[in-house]
Amino acid sequence: MCAAFRTDEVATSQLPAMLLLAKMGWQPLTKAAANAARKGRTSAVILEDITRDYLRGRCLKWAGQDAPLSEDNIETLLTRLRNLPPATYGKQAENKWDLLCLPQGVEQVIAGTRRSHNVPLIDFDNPDANQFHMAAEFSVERSRSVETRRPDIVLFINGIPVVVIENKKAATDVEQGISQAIRNQKPDEIPHLYVYAQILLSVNKNANRYATTGTPAKLWNVWKESEIGDDIVRGLIDAPLSDDQHASLFSDDFASEGTFDSVQHGRLITDQDRALVGLCRPDR
């Protein structure tokens, strides 16, 4: 007997988005793996184990010698990244933007000389040096509460949350996802996730809106792609998943969807697909 045709947001938006993102290079994390990377603390939004792994791969150069970043400096950078200054939400987001976009200075002895070295938390010059992950239903503890919110998809670069996506079924207006994102940024919600995010998205298969943190609803915009053609989007949709990607994607709440990717091949390209490829392709 054929399975019932599903029209909910998981089947029509969330899973197609996750499949496409995985094929673009975002490594899916199971809920267990995402939580383990933040030591099981739902109040934490940085996957610190992944950030440490990335920083341990950084090489400092001086006087013809190479040296790995010291563990002390790794912890210094993590503390700098983790701490939120006692400031307005906008200033906190600006502070995190500086941390992500500007190389961070640390001091370390190499070849017997203590010098200041610049370390990028995201390597914009060598995109392949970064680690790209995604987590579905990423639970974040609310401020001054034990309750949690669960954005549909969060994308991480080097363990740092940079994109938050709300998925809606076709019959639900993307304005609802915008309202959720704006609500989640309020002081008693989960603003500590959004201060790191550089792109916010609300999508269903027929529509998209995108913004940055603090953007009012009326200024969320439609992404219209002019440089990436549908042939590229088509190739990504039809690309196969690796065994590891498949195992990570179809676990947790999606365990019963193990054959879902087989019906994705050859499906129609959606507005959601174009927006995700345009805004979230790692090389961009």
C-alpha positions as CSV (number, residue, x, y, z in Angstrom):
1,M,0.0,0.0,0.0
2,C,1.3,3.4,-0.9
3,A,2.2,5.9,1.9
4,A,-0.2,8.8,2.4
5,F,0.8,11.9,0.5
6,R,2.1,14.4,3.0
7,T,1.6,18.1,2.9
8,D,3.0,19.1,6.3
9,E,6.0,21.5,6.7
10,V,8.5,18.6,7.4
11,A,7.7,16.9,4.1
12,T,7.2,19.9,1.9
13,S,9.8,22.3,3.2
14,Q,12.1,21.2,6.0
15,L,13.3,17.9,4.6
16,P,13.7,19.1,1.0
17,A,15.7,22.1,2.5
18,M,18.0,19.8,4.6
19,L,18.6,17.5,1.6
20,L,19.6,20.4,-0.6
21,L,21.8,22.0,2.1
22,A,23.5,18.6,2.6
23,K,24.2,18.4,-1.1
24,M,25.7,21.9,-1.0
25,G,28.2,20.8,1.6
26,W,26.5,21.4,5.0
27,Q,27.1,18.2,7.0
28,P,24.0,17.1,8.9
29,L,24.3,16.6,12.6
30,T,22.0,14.3,14.6
31,K,20.4,15.9,17.6
32,A,22.7,13.8,19.8
33,A,25.8,14.9,17.9
34,A,24.8,18.6,18.0
35,N,24.1,18.4,21.8
36,A,27.3,16.5,22.4
37,A,29.3,19.3,20.6
38,R,27.9,21.8,23.1
39,K,28.3,19.4,26.1
40,G,24.6,18.9,26.4
41,R,23.9,22.5,27.4
42,T,20.8,23.8,25.6
43,S,21.7,27.3,26.9
44,A,24.8,27.1,24.7
45,V,24.5,28.0,21.0
46,I,28.1,27.5,19.9
47,L,29.1,23.9,19.1
48,E,32.4,24.4,20.9
49,D,33.9,21.0,20.2
50,I,33.7,21.8,16.5
51,T,35.1,25.3,17.0
52,R,38.0,23.8,18.9
53,D,38.6,21.3,16.1
54,Y,38.7,24.1,13.5
55,L,41.1,26.3,15.7
56,R,43.4,23.3,16.3
57,G,43.9,23.2,12.5
58,R,45.1,26.8,12.3
59,C,48.7,27.3,11.6
60,L,50.7,30.3,12.8
61,K,53.8,31.3,10.9
62,W,56.8,33.3,12.0
63,A,60.5,33.3,11.1
64,G,60.1,30.4,8.7
65,Q,58.5,28.2,11.3
66,D,55.0,26.9,11.7
67,A,53.2,26.3,15.0
68,P,49.7,25.2,15.9
69,L,47.5,27.6,17.9
70,S,48.1,27.0,21.6
71,E,45.3,25.5,23.7
72,D,45.4,28.6,25.9
73,N,44.8,30.8,22.9
74,I,42.0,28.5,21.7
75,E,40.2,28.9,25.0
76,T,40.8,32.7,24.8
77,L,39.1,32.9,21.5
78,L,36.3,30.7,22.6
79,T,35.7,32.9,25.7
80,R,35.8,36.0,23.5
81,L,33.3,34.3,21.1
82,R,31.1,33.0,23.9
83,N,30.8,36.2,26.1
84,L,28.0,38.7,25.5
85,P,28.9,42.2,26.5
86,P,26.3,44.0,28.8
87,A,25.0,46.1,25.9
88,T,21.9,46.5,23.7
89,Y,21.0,43.6,21.4
90,G,22.1,45.6,18.4
91,K,25.6,46.3,20.0
92,Q,25.9,42.6,20.9
93,A,25.2,41.6,17.3
94,E,27.7,44.2,16.0
95,N,30.3,42.8,18.4
96,K,29.8,39.3,17.1
97,W,29.9,40.5,13.5
98,D,33.3,42.0,14.2
99,L,34.5,38.7,15.8
100,L,33.3,36.7,12.8
101,C,34.5,39.0,10.0
102,L,37.8,40.4,11.5
103,P,40.8,38.3,12.3
104,Q,41.4,38.1,16.1
105,G,44.7,39.0,17.6
106,V,46.4,36.6,20.0
107,E,49.9,36.4,21.4
108,Q,52.0,33.3,21.1
109,V,55.7,32.4,21.3
110,I,57.1,31.0,18.1
111,A,60.8,30.5,17.4
112,G,61.5,32.0,20.9
113,T,59.7,35.2,20.1
114,R,56.4,36.3,21.5
115,R,54.4,38.1,18.8
116,S,50.8,39.0,18.1
117,H,49.2,36.8,15.4
118,N,45.8,37.2,13.6
119,V,43.5,34.2,13.7
120,P,40.2,34.2,11.7
121,L,37.2,32.5,13.3
122,I,36.0,32.0,9.7
123,D,38.5,31.6,6.9
124,F,37.1,33.7,4.1
125,D,40.3,33.4,2.0
126,N,40.1,29.6,2.0
127,P,36.5,28.5,2.2
128,D,37.4,24.8,2.2
129,A,39.3,25.3,5.5
130,N,36.0,25.9,7.3
131,Q,33.7,23.3,8.7
132,F,30.0,23.5,7.6
133,H,27.3,21.8,9.7
134,M,23.5,21.9,10.1
135,A,21.2,20.9,12.8
136,A,17.4,20.4,12.6
137,E,15.1,21.3,15.5
138,F,18.0,22.9,17.4
139,S,16.7,23.4,21.0
140,V,17.9,26.6,22.7
141,E,17.0,27.4,26.3
142,R,15.1,30.7,26.7
143,S,16.6,33.5,28.8
144,R,15.7,33.1,32.5
145,S,13.7,30.0,31.8
146,V,14.1,26.2,31.3
147,E,11.7,26.3,28.4
148,T,13.2,26.0,24.9
149,R,12.6,27.2,21.4
150,R,13.5,25.1,18.4
151,P,14.3,26.8,15.1
152,D,13.7,24.4,12.2
153,I,17.2,24.5,10.8
154,V,20.4,26.2,12.0
155,L,23.6,26.3,9.9
156,F,27.0,26.5,11.6
157,I,30.3,27.6,10.3
158,N,33.1,26.2,12.5
159,G,30.5,25.6,15.2
160,I,29.2,29.1,15.1
161,P,25.5,29.6,14.2
162,V,25.3,31.9,11.2
163,V,22.0,31.1,9.5
164,V,18.6,30.4,11.1
165,I,15.8,29.0,8.9
166,E,12.0,28.7,9.6
167,N,10.2,26.2,7.3
168,K,6.5,26.4,6.5
169,K,4.1,24.3,4.5
170,A,2.8,25.7,1.2
171,A,-0.5,26.6,2.7
172,T,1.1,28.7,5.5
173,D,2.3,32.2,4.7
174,V,6.0,32.8,5.3
175,E,5.0,35.8,7.3
176,Q,4.4,33.3,10.2
177,G,8.0,32.3,10.1
178,I,9.0,35.9,10.2
179,S,6.9,36.5,13.2
180,Q,8.5,33.5,14.9
181,A,12.0,34.8,14.2
182,I,11.2,38.3,15.5
183,R,9.6,36.8,18.6
184,N,12.6,34.6,19.2
185,Q,14.9,37.7,19.3
186,K,13.0,39.2,22.2
187,P,15.0,39.5,25.5
188,D,13.1,36.7,27.3
189,E,13.4,34.4,24.3
190,I,16.6,33.1,22.6
191,P,18.4,36.3,21.4
192,H,21.7,34.7,22.3
193,L,21.3,32.5,19.2
194,Y,20.4,35.4,16.9
195,V,23.3,37.7,17.9
196,Y,25.6,35.4,15.9
197,A,23.3,34.8,12.9
198,Q,24.1,36.7,9.7
199,I,21.1,35.5,7.7
200,L,17.6,34.7,8.8
201,L,15.2,32.9,6.4
202,S,11.5,32.1,6.3
203,V,10.6,29.8,3.5
204,N,8.0,27.5,2.0
205,K,8.2,25.9,-1.5
206,N,6.5,28.9,-3.1
207,A,8.0,31.9,-1.3
208,N,11.0,33.1,0.6
209,R,11.9,36.1,2.8
210,Y,15.3,36.9,4.3
211,A,16.8,39.4,6.7
212,T,19.4,40.0,9.3
213,T,19.1,40.2,13.1
214,G,16.9,43.1,14.3
215,T,15.1,43.6,11.0
216,P,11.5,44.6,11.4
217,A,8.9,42.4,9.5
218,K,8.2,45.0,6.8
219,L,11.8,45.0,5.7
220,W,12.3,41.3,5.2
221,N,12.9,40.9,1.5
222,V,12.5,38.4,-1.3
223,W,15.7,36.8,-2.6
224,K,15.9,36.9,-6.4
225,E,18.8,35.0,-7.9
226,S,20.5,36.4,-11.0
227,E,23.8,34.6,-11.1
228,I,23.0,30.9,-10.3
229,G,20.9,29.3,-13.0
230,D,18.4,26.5,-12.6
231,D,20.8,24.1,-14.2
232,I,23.0,24.4,-11.1
233,V,20.0,24.1,-8.7
234,R,18.9,21.0,-10.7
235,G,22.3,19.4,-10.4
236,L,22.3,19.9,-6.7
237,I,18.8,18.5,-6.2
238,D,19.6,15.4,-8.2
239,A,23.0,14.8,-6.7
240,P,23.3,11.7,-4.4
241,L,23.8,11.8,-0.7
242,S,26.8,10.2,0.9
243,D,26.1,7.3,3.3
244,D,27.2,9.5,6.3
245,Q,24.8,12.3,5.2
246,H,22.0,9.9,4.7
247,A,22.5,8.3,8.2
248,S,22.6,11.7,9.9
249,L,19.7,13.2,8.0
250,F,17.3,10.3,8.4
251,S,17.6,9.8,12.2
252,D,15.9,11.2,15.2
253,D,12.4,12.5,14.2
254,F,13.1,11.7,10.6
255,A,13.8,8.0,11.0
256,S,10.7,7.0,9.1
257,E,11.7,9.2,6.1
258,G,14.6,7.0,5.1
259,T,13.5,6.7,1.4
260,F,12.4,10.4,1.1
261,D,15.5,11.4,-0.8
262,S,14.6,8.9,-3.6
263,V,11.6,10.9,-4.6
264,Q,13.5,14.1,-4.7
265,H,15.4,13.2,-7.8
266,G,13.8,15.0,-10.8
267,R,11.3,17.0,-8.7
268,L,10.3,20.5,-9.7
269,I,12.6,23.3,-8.6
270,T,11.0,25.6,-6.0
271,D,11.3,29.2,-4.9
272,Q,12.7,27.8,-1.6
273,D,15.5,25.9,-3.6
274,R,16.6,29.0,-5.4
275,A,16.7,31.1,-2.2
276,L,18.7,28.4,-0.3
277,V,21.2,28.0,-3.1
278,G,21.6,31.7,-3.5
279,L,22.0,32.6,0.1
280,C,23.5,29.5,1.7
281,R,25.9,27.9,-0.8
282,P,29.1,27.6,1.3
283,D,31.4,29.1,-1.3
284,R,29.3,32.3,-1.2
